[in-house]
Amino acid sequence: MSVNRESVLEIIEAIGGKENINTATHCVTRLRLVLNDEGLVDKERLEDIDLVKGSFSTNGQFQIVIGQGLVDKAYKILAEETGVETASKEDVKNAAAEKMNPLQRAVKTLADIFIPILPAIVTAGLLMGINNILTQPGIFMDDASVVEAFPQWADIASIINLIANTAFVFLPGLIGWSAVNRFGGSPLFGMVLGLMLVHPDLLNAWGYGAAQQEGEIPTWNLFGLNVEKVGYQGQVLPILVASWVLAKIEVWLRKRIADAFQLLTVAPISLLVTGFLAFTIIGPITFTLGGWLVDGVTAIFDAAPAIGGLVYGALYAPLVITGMHHTFLAVDLQLIGTIGGTFLWPMLALSNVAQGAAAFAMLVVEKHNEKVKGLAVSSGVSAWLGITEPAMFGVNLRYKYPFIAAITGSAIAGLIITVGSVLAPSIGVGGVPAFFSIPSQQWGIFAIGMLVAMVVPFVLTLVLSKFNKKK
C-alpha cells in the first residue's frame, strides 16, 4: 500500500483538523500525537481510512497505527499539511506528561526507565533459554543433556551462558544508566553507580542469606557505624532510588560550580555522596522494602494461586491499554533477583498469544472484509511473536468482543500455569517463543496453558460474533 496525500488529509480532518494538533512525532509503526482535545476525534471515520490500521490513546498521546515503512511518509505529509514543527519523541512525551495525573506520571517514569533496557533483558532471556536447551537433561535424550552427549558443545554452551547472564549480573548498571538519564543526570554516572552496587569486593546478594545464618557478613566501620559490605545483584529498588539521588545532586552541583571546575568536582562529589548514602541508608532500606514486595506478591499467589492466575491473566491486557503494565517489569526483575524466577511473566506471554488468537478468529468473522483480514493476519502473527498492540488496538478493541474473548482465554491459561507453578528464570520474548524462557521440566503444563490461550479466544470470538451480528 502506498501513502497518498488524500488519505493523510482525511486523517487530519478525522482527528479534529490541524488546529487540534499540539505536537506530533512517530515511531516505527505509529503516528504519535498530542491533541488539544481528544474529544474532537471521530474514531469511526478515522479507522475507516484504508491507511489506518487502528488507533488508541495512552499516557496523554493519541496514537494512529499506520505500519512500518508507511508511517515515515505519512508523518512527512502530515507535517507539511499542518505546519506542525518536527518534534522528537521526548518533546511529545513532555507535552503529553502535562496532561497526566500523578499516578500516570509515576507509571510513565518507570516506563521511560525500563523500556530502553528491555531489549538487553529480553535478549539475555532468549540466550538463557538456548543455554537451558543445551544443558538440561531429558529434552532430546533420556537422562542426558546435549552437552553431556556431545562434549564438543560444552564450551559453546558456556559462552552462551556468560553472554546471557551478563545483563542480569550487571542489571543495576543498566538500570542506573537509564534511570539517571531519565532523572536529568549523566547516564555514565548512573552506570558507574550501578556497577558500584555489584562490585566483586562486596558480598554477593544471592549469598547474603547463608552468610547471615553463619554470621560471616563482612562490614565497614564508618566513624563507628558498622555497614554491611553487601552487593545488590538482581535488585531494582536500591538502584532506582540511588539514581534519583545521584541525578539531583549532580544537577544541583552543575548549577553552582563554574564550568572550568565541573570535571574535577561534580562527578567525584556526586558519586562519593551517593555511594555513602547507597550503602548506609538507601540500600538497606530499599533492600528490605524489595523483600516485603516479593513476600507480599508471592504470599498472594501462594494463598490462592488459582485466583491470582485468573485475575492477573485477565487484567494484563487491560493494563497494557493504560500503560501500567510497565510497572510489572520492575516486579518481575525483583522476583528473579530474589527467588530466582517470576511467575508473572509467563502469564504475560500467554496474554500475547490470546490476543493473537482472537485476531486470527476475525479472519473467519470478517472473511469478506479484505482490510480487516489483512490486519488480522499481520497483527496476529505480531502478537504471537510478542508485540500485541497492533492486534489489540487494530482489531480486538475495535470490535470489542474479540478483546473479551482474548482476556477470557488469557485468564484461564493464567490459572492453569499458576496452579502448575510455572516459573520463568528470565524474561524473554513473549508469545510463542516464550518456551525458550521456561525450564524444560515445565514445558508440559506451559504447553497446555498456551493451547488454551490459542483455542479459547479463537472459538469464543466466533461464538460471540454470532450474538454481535444478531444484535
N, C-alpha and C positions, 0 to 999 in steps of 0.2 A: 504493500500500500504506500502511495506517495502522499506527501503533505502538500495540500494546496491552500492558498490564501483564504479562499471562501470558507473552508472548514474552520480555520483559526478565527476568522471574523465571527462565525457562528458561536464559537466557544466564548469569545469576548462578550457577545450580546447575552448569552445564557448565564454568565456569571454577574450580570448587572452592569455591563458596559465598562469602558476603560476608566471612568471616574471612580469605579468601585475597587480598583486595584491599588493597594497601598505599596506593596513590594512584591517582586517576582524573581524566582530563580528556577532551576530544575536540577534533578538528579539523573540517574541512569535511565529511569523509565517514566518519571512523573514531572509534570509542572507543579511547582510548589509556590503557592501564592498566599500572601497575607491580604485579606479583603477588608475593606472598611465596614461592610455589613454583609455577613454571610446569608442573612435572611433574603437578600435580593437574588440569590442563586435559584435558577429554575433547573433543578436536578433532572427532571424528566426530559426536558428539552436538551439539556447538556448531554445526557447519556444516550440520546437518540442520534447524536452526531457520529458518523461512521469512524472518525478518527479517535473518538474517546472510548476507552475500554473500561472505564469506571471512575468513580470519584469518591472522596471521603474527606472529612475534616478531623484533624488531630493536632493537639498541642498548639492551637492557635493558627494552624496552617490549613488552607484548603488545597488539597492535592488532586490533580487530574491525571489518571493513568493514560499515557499515550503509547508507550512501548519503546524498547531500546532502539536507538538509531533514529527514530522518528521524532523523539522529544526535542532533540537539538534544533531541528529545522522548525518545529512548531514554536519553540521558545523565541527563536530569532525573528520569526514573523510577528509574534505577539509583541515583542519589544519594539519592532518598527511601527506597528499599528497603534500602539497605546502611548508610546513615548516614555514608557517606564524605564528608568535607568537600570542598567545591568547591575544586579546585586549578587553578592556572594551568599553561600548557604548560611554563613554566620550572620550576615545582615538580616536575612529573612528570619532566622531563629531569634535574633534580638527583637525584631519587630513583633514577632508572634508572642514572645515572652511577656510583653507589655499587657497582653490580654488574658494572661493566666492567673489563676488563684494560687495561693502559697503551696498547696499540695501538688498542683500541676508543675509548678516551678521546681519543686523538690524532685519529682519524677524526671523532669527534663534534665536536671543536673546529673542524676545518676545515668541517664541515657547518654548524655554527652561524654561522660567519663568512660563508660564500658563499651559503647559501640565502636570507638576507634581501635580498641584492643581485641574485639571479638574475633576478627579473622585469625589472629595468632592463637587464640584459645581453641577455636574450632579446628584449626589445622593440627594443633597438638593432640586434640582428642581423636581425630581421624587416624593420625600416625600411631597413637597408643593402641587403637583398635587393631591396626595391621600387626603391630608387635604382639598383641594378645593372640591373634590367629596363628602366628608363627610359634609361639611359646606355650600355648595352652594344650595340655594333653587331651586326647579323646575327641578332637574335632575331625581330623581326617583319618585317624587310625586309633585302634584301641590302646589305651594306657600309654600313649606316646605322643609327643608333640612333633612338629615339623623339624625343629632344630635338633631334637633327640634322634630322630630317624635320619636326618641329613645334617650332620655336624658342620658341613661347609656353610650352612646358612646361619650359624650361631652368631658370627661376628656382624653379619648384616642386620640381624635382629637386634643386636646390642647397640649398634649405632643409630638404628631407627628409634630405639627406646630412649637413647640420650637426647636425640633431637626433639622427640615428643615431650619428654619431661621438662625440658628447659623452660618452656612458658609457664609451667606450674611451679617449678622450683623457684623461679625468679618473678613470680606473679606480682609481689609488691613493687618491683621495679617497673613493670608495665603499668600498673595502676598509678604509681607515683608520677610517671611521665605524663599520663593522660590527665590525672586529677589536677596537678599543679598548673598544667596548661589551661585547664578549664577554669581554675580559680584566678587566673591572671598572672601567674608567675612564670618562671623559666622552666620549661619541661625537662631540661637536662638536670637541673637541681632536683626535680621530683624523682628522676630515675636514680640519681645518687642516693637520695633519701631512702627509696625503696630497697635498693641493694644493701644499704647500710643495715636495714632491719633483718636481712638474711645473711649477714656476713659469716663466713666459716668459723670465725673465732667465737661465735655465740652458740649456746646450746640449741640444737635443732628443736623446733617447736614440737615435732612429732615424737620426740623422745622426752618431752617435758614430764608427762605423767609418770613414767617409770623412774626418772631421776628424782622426782618429788617423793615418791614412795621410799626410795633408797636414801634420801637425804643428801644427794650429791649435786645439788644445783649450784653452779658457780655464781659468785656475786662480785660486784664492785663495792668499794667503800668510798662513797662520795660525801666528804665532810661529815662523816659519822653516820650517813644513811646507807644501809645495805640495799643495793639494787641488783636484782637478778639479771644475769647475763644470758637472756633468753631471746632467741630469734622468733620471727613471726612468719615463718613459712606457711603459705596457704591461707593466711589471714587477710581479711578485707577491711574491717573497721579500723584497725590501727593506722594503716597507711592512708586511708581516706581522711581521717581527722588530722593526722600529722601533715598531710599535703596541704590542707586548708590553712593550717597554722603557718607552714613554710611560705606559702604564697602571700599571706597577709604581711608577714614580717618583711619579705623581700620587697613588696610594693611600698611598704611604709619607709624602708631604708632608701629606696631609689628616689623617693620624693625629697629626701632630706640630705643626701650625700652628693657632693659635686661629682659630675661625670668623670673627672680625672682620677677620682679615688674609688669609684664603684667597683672596678675589677678586683682591687685588693681588699675591699671591705665587705661588700654586700654578700657574696657567696659564703665566705668564712663565718661571718656573724650569723647569717640565716641558718646555715646548716648546723653550726655549733649549738645555737639556742634550741632549734627544733629537735636536734638529736638528743640533747639532755632531756627535753620535755617528753620526747617519744619513749625513752627508756625508763624515765622516772614516774611519769603521770599518765600520758596518753596511752602508751602500750598496755600497762597492767589493767587500766580501767576498761579500755575497749576490748581487750582480750577476754575479760570477764563478761562484758556485755555480749560479745560474739558467742561465748559459750552458752549464755542464757537464751540467746536467739535460737541456736541449734537445738538446745534442750527443749525449748517451747515447741518448735516445729515438729521435732521427732516425737515428742510426747503426744501431740495431737494425732499423728499418723499411727503411733503405737497403740493408742487407746481405741481408735476406730478407723483402721486402715481402709475399710470399705467406704465409709462416709468421706474420709479425706480424699481418696482417689476419685470418687464420684464427683465431689464438689470441685476439686481443682481441675479435673478433666473437663468439666462443663464450663468453668469460668475462664480458662486460659484464653480462648479465642475472644470473648468479650473484653478481657484485659488488653489484648492487642489493639482493639478499637480505641481504647482510652490512652494507650501508650504506657500503661502502668506495668506491662509485662517486663519492661526493662529492669524494674526493681528486683525481680526474682533472680536475675543473673547473679547479683551480689549474694543472694541467699544460696544459690547453687554452689558458687565458689566457696562460700563459708562452710557449707556441708561437706564438700570434697576435702577441704583442708582440715576439717575437724574429725569427721567419722569415716573419711576415705571414699565417699561416694554420695551421689544425690539421687533421691527417689522422685524429685520434681521434674528434672529434665526429660526422663523417658516419657512422661505424660505430655510434655510439650511436643516431642517428636510424633506421637500418635495423634495429637490435635492437628498437626500439619497434614498427616495422612487423611484424617477425616474430612478436612476442608477440601482436599483434592478429590476425594471420592464423591462428595456432594456435587462438586463442579463437573466431574465426569458424567454424573447422572443427568445433568442438564443437556448433554448431547442427545439423550433419548427424548427428554421432555420437549426440547425446542428443536426437533430434528428438521423443521422447515425454516429455521432462522439461521442463516449462514453466519451472521456476525456473532451470535451467541455461541454457536457450535465451535467456531474458530477460537473464540476467547476461552471456552470451556476446556478445550484440549490444551492450549498453551498454559493456561493458569493452573490446570490440574496437574500437569507434569511439573510445573514450577513448585507447587505445594508439596508434591511427593519428593522433591529434592530439597525441601526445607524453606522455601520462600512462599508464604501464604497470602501476602497482601493482594496480588492480582486475583486469586480465586475468591478471597473474602469480599473485597470491595468491588471487583469487576463482575462477579456472578452471584455469589451466595447471598450477600446482603441486599443486592438489587432485587432479588425475588423473595427474600426473607425466609421462606420455608426450607430452602437448602441449608441455610445457616443453622436453623433449628435442628435439622436432621444431623448436621455435622457435629454440633456440640452434644447432641444426644449420644451419637456413636462414640465421641471422644470421652464422654463421662463413663460409659460402660467399659470402654477399653482401659481407662484410668483405674477404675475399680478393680479390674482383673489383674493388672500388673502390680498394683499396690498390695493387694492381698497376696500376690505371688512373690512379694518382697524383691522386686526388680530394682537394682541399684546400679547406676552408671558411675564408674570411677573417673569419668571425664566428660566434658561437654564436646559433642562432635557435630556432625551435620544432621539436622533434623530430617524428618520424613523417613523414607525407606532406607537410606544409608545409615540410619541410627544404629543398625545392628552392629556396626563396627565399634560402637562405644558401649556395647552391652557385653558383659562377661559371657563366654560361651555356655556356661552352666545354666544361664537364664534365658538362652535363646528360645527354648520351647515355649515358656509362658509368655515371653515377649512376642513371639510369632502369633500366638493366639490373640493377644491384645491387638496386634496390627491387623490381623484378619478381621476382627470385629470392627476396627476403625475403618476398614475398607468396605465391608459388606453392609453394615447397619446404615451408615449415611447414604449409601447408594440406593438401597432398597427403600428406605424411609423417604428419601427425596421423591422417588417415583410414586409412592403411595400418597404423600401429601400433595403432589402435583394434581392428582385426580380431584381432591377436595378443593384445591385452589381454582381449578378450571370450572368446577360446578359453581363455586362462589362467584 
